[in-house]
Amino acid sequence: MIKKMLLAAIAAGLVSATTLPLQTAPAEAAVMAGMSCKDAAKAQYPDDRKTRHEFKKACKDAWKASQ
């Protein structure tokens, strides 16, 4: 009985994990959240200006490629 419940729980976990949407690009994350690339970069890296700039640039490039 416990073995069947454990297997059912594992199977349910695998099914739910494979159906979750994965965000592959920063542009997709920003669009899904309704944010601009600048706002997404500020939220992701509030203290590191250089990394924030690189994130914003990658986000914009990914957004342009998807258009």
Secondary structure by P-SEA (a helix, b strand, c coil): caaaaaaaaaaaaaaaaaaccccccaaaaaaaacccaaaaaaaaccccaaaaaaaaaaaaaaaaaac
